[in-house]
Amino acid sequence: MKTKIQKGTFREWLTAEELHEESKKWSSELKFAKDEQKFLNSMVKDYTLDIIDSDMFNTVQPVVEAMNKSEKELVDLFKKVQLHENQLQIMVDDVNQNRMENAYLDTHADLEKEMERYFIKYREAKNKIFDIVSQVIKRKKQKRLLN
């Protein structure tokens, strides 16, 4: 007869208020990132000709593609966070539903990891765009000074 070994996992039990606050924070961060992406897109559009003139187009192309992918991921992630926040009722309905409550907490932990991964990739792409545009602006200023 084989003995079944159960792995115990430690999970911090957050209150419904803490879960709600964290979900609200995620929504706020995603809304800010969406606005920031609009700004970055307009900045790239404003300097497109200068980017092409400076032969940096091949450098910019993968970064712009990463930002476009990031925008699509943001929409999906925002929907997940909203759905997750709407399901918070499971935690506060005064009905003991251990399975559903554990599933909600698992989803919360998964969303937390997904948010971290998303913002790591997003910040990397954002920094690259700022670096590229600042280089283009510097080159443009140098050309003006030389002429």
TAGINOR-V718078 format. One record per backbone hydrogen bond with DSSP energy under -1.0 kcal/mol. CO is the residue of the C=O (numbers start at 0). NH is the residue of the N-H. If there is no record, write none. Layout:
BEGIN
CO NH
CO NH
END
This chain:
BEGIN
14 18
15 19
16 20
17 21
18 22
19 23
20 24
21 25
22 26
23 27
24 28
25 29
26 30
27 31
28 32
29 33
30 34
31 35
32 36
33 37
34 38
35 39
36 40
37 41
38 42
39 43
40 44
41 45
42 46
44 47
46 50
47 51
48 52
49 53
50 55
51 54
55 59
56 60
59 63
60 64
61 65
62 66
63 67
64 68
65 69
66 70
67 71
68 72
69 73
70 74
71 75
72 76
73 77
74 78
75 79
76 80
77 81
78 82
79 83
80 84
81 85
82 86
84 87
86 89
87 90
94 96
96 100
97 101
98 102
99 103
100 104
101 105
102 106
103 107
104 108
105 109
106 110
107 111
108 112
109 113
110 114
111 115
112 116
113 117
114 118
115 119
116 120
117 121
118 122
119 123
120 124
121 125
122 126
123 127
124 128
125 129
126 130
127 131
128 132
129 133
130 134
131 135
132 136
133 137
134 138
135 139
136 140
137 141
138 142
139 143
140 144
141 145
142 146
END
